[in-house]
Amino acid sequence: MRIALERACFAGRAVQKTARRCAGALLIAFILFLFALPSWAQDSPPPRSISVSTDSADGGVVRPAHSKKAAAIRPDFNREIYYRNKLEFSADAGWLPINVPFPFDVFEGDPYDLYPLRYTLVPVLASLRWHLGDPWGPPVIRGNWDLTFTLSATAIPKGAETHYFSYDMGLRRNFIPRNWRVTPYWDVRAGLGYIDAKGPLGVYYAQGQNFTYNINMGAGARYNFNPRYAITGGLNWMHISNGNRSAPQYSNYGINVYGPMFGFEVNLKKHMRGSE
């Protein structure tokens, strides 16, 4: 009877923890959606006003207003790289050996510490990136958003398990100063995956079941060679857990690691913007 009560209490705490994590994830998604709205809803820039010169020396030629001022401002070549409905393919690979506690433990009342079992993950990601708008906003945060769809395969050279496969979706914020070839970014992705869990086989601090959820969050910079090709580099944090779905039979410990990630990106459209 006592064992049954302990298991029931443990299951109740696990359900509460999962509910809090889901609520936190929904809040983050809602905030990202609000940030993305300006990029989705933006209109094309208003047409420039024109003026007609009546000077006989000009022969009545129609000239743009403030043509001298416009000529002094260099065109932003990044508008040929980041624009609405651009479709890109990206391939990334990372080395994530640094183990950290789950960052949101402090909000869940859990101890902010590491488990004895350490992991190293080597993710390889293939993604499609759909740009949702043109560069927009004040100079400090000027940029656009792209929607990301990712398939990944992850080797686990250190840890109880050996491999992990997942599908993820997310958003990337590109910060795009005028005429900069190096542009910073921040992104977040979440999805579902399959791991060869060793918890049911009796390995302490291993994962409790094969089906898992995951979160990826990263930041870095992108260098654009031209409107078609670019390379990226930065840091990425990866979280894997089953959301306490295996409790109380098998404990849910999760994996939290981060490290460097590098990749390249290529425009999939044959004709870039402005080539027509």
PLY file of the C-alpha trace (Angstrom):
ply
format ascii 1.0
element vertex 276
property float x
property float y
property float z
element edge 275
property int vertex1
property int vertex2
end_header
0.00 0.00 0.00
2.83 2.40 0.88
4.63 1.68 -2.39
1.44 2.32 -4.36
0.95 5.68 -2.62
4.55 6.69 -3.29
4.16 5.82 -6.98
0.91 7.79 -7.17
2.57 10.85 -5.59
5.54 10.54 -7.95
3.20 10.32 -10.96
1.30 13.38 -9.75
4.48 15.42 -9.45
5.58 14.25 -12.91
2.27 15.34 -14.46
2.54 18.76 -12.77
6.13 19.18 -14.02
5.10 18.24 -17.57
2.21 20.71 -17.46
4.54 23.50 -16.35
7.00 22.70 -19.12
4.21 22.67 -21.73
2.92 26.00 -20.46
6.41 27.48 -20.67
6.87 26.19 -24.23
3.51 27.66 -25.28
4.46 31.02 -23.77
7.76 31.07 -25.68
5.97 30.14 -28.93
3.40 32.92 -28.39
6.12 35.53 -27.80
7.96 34.43 -30.96
4.70 34.67 -32.92
4.21 38.26 -31.75
7.75 39.16 -32.80
7.20 37.57 -36.22
3.97 39.47 -36.98
5.67 42.65 -38.26
7.66 40.61 -40.81
4.58 38.74 -42.04
2.36 41.81 -42.23
4.78 44.28 -43.73
3.82 46.02 -46.95
6.05 46.92 -49.84
7.76 50.31 -49.43
5.78 53.29 -50.74
6.69 54.49 -54.25
9.11 57.35 -54.53
7.63 60.68 -55.45
8.69 62.16 -58.78
9.01 65.69 -59.96
8.95 67.16 -63.45
11.66 69.58 -64.38
10.38 72.49 -66.49
13.82 73.92 -67.03
14.42 74.34 -70.74
17.96 73.04 -70.24
16.53 69.71 -69.05
13.99 69.57 -71.85
11.18 68.78 -69.45
12.67 65.39 -68.48
10.92 63.54 -65.64
13.39 63.05 -62.77
13.01 61.38 -59.34
12.60 63.80 -56.46
15.73 64.23 -54.33
17.79 62.33 -56.90
21.07 63.76 -55.61
20.32 62.61 -52.05
19.26 59.15 -53.24
22.43 58.80 -55.29
24.51 59.44 -52.19
22.97 56.45 -50.32
24.47 53.12 -51.31
21.88 50.42 -52.18
21.68 47.69 -49.52
23.00 44.49 -51.14
21.45 42.45 -48.30
18.05 42.97 -49.91
19.28 40.59 -52.62
20.05 37.98 -49.92
17.14 38.29 -47.45
13.67 38.72 -48.93
10.12 37.46 -48.71
9.52 33.84 -49.84
13.20 33.04 -50.37
13.75 29.28 -49.96
17.11 27.94 -48.76
18.67 24.59 -47.92
21.07 24.42 -44.98
23.29 21.64 -43.63
24.77 21.94 -40.13
26.93 19.79 -37.88
27.81 20.29 -34.23
29.93 18.99 -31.36
28.03 19.35 -28.06
30.17 18.06 -25.15
29.32 20.55 -22.39
26.69 19.21 -19.96
24.52 21.72 -18.07
21.41 21.48 -15.87
18.02 22.04 -17.49
17.79 25.87 -17.60
14.14 25.95 -16.45
14.66 23.79 -13.33
14.63 26.96 -11.26
11.02 27.61 -12.34
9.94 24.05 -11.58
11.33 23.79 -8.06
13.88 21.13 -9.07
17.52 21.21 -7.87
19.78 22.96 -10.37
22.46 20.30 -10.65
23.96 17.75 -13.05
23.37 14.00 -13.18
26.40 11.69 -12.82
26.02 10.38 -16.37
27.56 12.78 -18.93
26.73 12.99 -22.63
28.35 14.23 -25.83
26.07 14.69 -28.86
27.12 15.11 -32.50
24.04 16.35 -34.42
23.88 16.58 -38.22
20.95 18.67 -39.47
19.39 19.12 -42.92
16.94 22.04 -43.08
14.67 24.03 -45.38
14.45 27.74 -44.53
11.53 29.84 -45.78
12.04 33.60 -45.35
8.84 35.25 -44.16
9.61 38.85 -45.10
12.04 41.53 -46.22
14.47 43.22 -43.79
12.45 45.47 -41.51
12.77 47.45 -38.30
14.97 50.05 -36.60
18.75 49.82 -37.20
19.59 48.01 -33.94
17.19 45.08 -34.54
16.63 45.40 -38.30
16.12 41.99 -39.88
13.66 39.29 -40.89
12.40 35.87 -39.79
12.70 32.51 -41.50
10.62 29.42 -40.76
12.76 26.28 -40.43
11.94 22.60 -41.09
14.68 20.17 -39.97
15.51 16.47 -40.14
18.43 15.45 -37.95
20.55 12.43 -37.08
22.62 12.60 -33.90
25.50 10.33 -32.91
26.15 9.86 -29.18
29.86 9.03 -28.72
29.62 9.55 -24.95
26.59 8.48 -22.90
24.33 5.48 -22.34
22.58 5.64 -25.73
24.23 5.59 -29.18
21.97 7.48 -31.63
19.03 9.87 -31.91
16.76 10.85 -34.85
14.30 13.76 -34.86
12.08 16.13 -36.82
12.01 19.79 -35.71
10.36 23.08 -36.64
11.24 26.57 -35.50
12.06 30.19 -36.24
15.29 32.06 -36.87
15.69 35.80 -36.39
18.25 37.26 -38.79
19.73 40.61 -37.70
20.64 42.42 -40.93
22.56 45.72 -40.77
22.78 47.52 -44.10
25.56 46.20 -46.37
27.05 43.81 -43.78
28.30 40.48 -45.10
28.40 39.10 -41.54
24.89 39.02 -40.05
24.08 37.70 -36.53
21.17 35.34 -35.90
19.24 33.68 -33.07
17.05 30.61 -33.54
14.91 28.09 -31.66
13.53 24.73 -32.79
11.44 22.03 -31.14
10.31 18.60 -32.26
9.90 14.87 -31.76
12.50 12.13 -31.86
13.54 8.52 -31.30
16.45 7.41 -29.09
17.68 3.92 -28.20
16.79 4.37 -24.51
18.80 2.35 -22.00
16.82 3.23 -18.87
14.46 0.24 -19.31
17.57 -1.98 -19.49
18.66 -0.92 -16.02
21.26 1.75 -16.86
21.15 4.45 -14.18
20.52 8.05 -15.33
19.87 6.89 -18.92
16.77 7.86 -20.87
13.45 6.31 -19.78
11.89 5.53 -23.18
12.57 5.64 -26.92
10.04 8.37 -27.85
11.26 11.83 -26.82
10.81 15.56 -27.28
13.65 17.97 -27.99
14.49 21.66 -28.02
17.35 23.35 -29.87
18.35 26.95 -29.24
21.34 28.70 -30.76
22.99 31.96 -31.76
25.81 32.84 -34.10
26.68 34.65 -37.30
26.28 34.05 -41.02
28.80 35.13 -43.69
27.29 35.72 -47.14
29.66 35.12 -50.06
26.94 36.25 -52.49
23.12 36.02 -52.77
23.34 32.25 -53.29
25.94 30.84 -50.87
26.70 31.44 -47.18
28.35 29.77 -44.18
27.31 29.91 -40.51
28.93 29.36 -37.13
27.80 29.65 -33.54
26.80 27.90 -30.31
23.84 25.52 -29.93
22.06 24.13 -26.85
20.15 20.84 -27.18
17.64 19.32 -24.75
16.22 15.79 -25.03
13.64 14.29 -22.66
10.41 12.29 -22.70
8.40 14.82 -20.68
8.03 12.32 -17.79
5.96 9.99 -20.00
7.95 6.99 -18.72
7.35 7.83 -15.02
6.85 6.29 -12.54
8.11 3.02 -14.06
11.30 4.63 -15.38
12.63 7.99 -14.29
13.06 10.82 -16.79
16.50 12.44 -16.54
16.90 14.12 -19.90
19.99 15.38 -21.74
21.17 19.01 -21.74
24.32 19.83 -23.70
25.75 22.68 -25.75
28.72 23.39 -27.99
29.79 24.81 -31.38
27.85 24.26 -34.60
28.85 25.09 -38.18
27.06 24.86 -41.52
26.46 26.19 -45.01
23.37 27.54 -46.77
22.39 27.71 -50.43
19.52 29.47 -52.21
17.28 26.90 -53.93
15.74 29.32 -56.42
17.48 29.52 -59.78
16.76 33.22 -60.19
17.56 35.41 -57.23
15.64 38.57 -56.43
16.58 41.37 -58.80
17.81 38.99 -61.53
14.66 39.43 -63.58
0 1
1 2
2 3
3 4
4 5
5 6
6 7
7 8
8 9
9 10
10 11
11 12
12 13
13 14
14 15
15 16
16 17
17 18
18 19
19 20
20 21
21 22
22 23
23 24
24 25
25 26
26 27
27 28
28 29
29 30
30 31
31 32
32 33
33 34
34 35
35 36
36 37
37 38
38 39
39 40
40 41
41 42
42 43
43 44
44 45
45 46
46 47
47 48
48 49
49 50
50 51
51 52
52 53
53 54
54 55
55 56
56 57
57 58
58 59
59 60
60 61
61 62
62 63
63 64
64 65
65 66
66 67
67 68
68 69
69 70
70 71
71 72
72 73
73 74
74 75
75 76
76 77
77 78
78 79
79 80
80 81
81 82
82 83
83 84
84 85
85 86
86 87
87 88
88 89
89 90
90 91
91 92
92 93
93 94
94 95
95 96
96 97
97 98
98 99
99 100
100 101
101 102
102 103
103 104
104 105
105 106
106 107
107 108
108 109
109 110
110 111
111 112
112 113
113 114
114 115
115 116
116 117
117 118
118 119
119 120
120 121
121 122
122 123
123 124
124 125
125 126
126 127
127 128
128 129
129 130
130 131
131 132
132 133
133 134
134 135
135 136
136 137
137 138
138 139
139 140
140 141
141 142
142 143
143 144
144 145
145 146
146 147
147 148
148 149
149 150
150 151
151 152
152 153
153 154
154 155
155 156
156 157
157 158
158 159
159 160
160 161
161 162
162 163
163 164
164 165
165 166
166 167
167 168
168 169
169 170
170 171
171 172
172 173
173 174
174 175
175 176
176 177
177 178
178 179
179 180
180 181
181 182
182 183
183 184
184 185
185 186
186 187
187 188
188 189
189 190
190 191
191 192
192 193
193 194
194 195
195 196
196 197
197 198
198 199
199 200
200 201
201 202
202 203
203 204
204 205
205 206
206 207
207 208
208 209
209 210
210 211
211 212
212 213
213 214
214 215
215 216
216 217
217 218
218 219
219 220
220 221
221 222
222 223
223 224
224 225
225 226
226 227
227 228
228 229
229 230
230 231
231 232
232 233
233 234
234 235
235 236
236 237
237 238
238 239
239 240
240 241
241 242
242 243
243 244
244 245
245 246
246 247
247 248
248 249
249 250
250 251
251 252
252 253
253 254
254 255
255 256
256 257
257 258
258 259
259 260
260 261
261 262
262 263
263 264
264 265
265 266
266 267
267 268
268 269
269 270
270 271
271 272
272 273
273 274
274 275
